[in-house]
Amino acid sequence: MATIEKFEELEVWKASINLCAEIYKLTNTELFSEDFELKDQIKRASVSVPSNISKGF
């Protein structure tokens, strides 16, 4: 079994980065054009996912 040396090698971290990118794309659409607080909160929450994975590693 291979040993993971960096959190960047974790599949779950890679997936969370992809999720974060998709959320940024979605929140930059017209659907969120007027609700800046919600848009910012969703973006911050999406960034916290890969951040927490890396901290836990």
Sequence and secondary structure as in RCSB ss.txt:
>XXXX:A:sequence
MATIEKFEELEVWKASINLCAEIYKLTNTELFSEDFELKDQIKRASVSVPSNISKGF
>XXXX:A:secstr
     SGGG HHHHHHHHHHHHHHHHHTSGGGSS HHHHHHHHHHHHHHHHHHHHH 
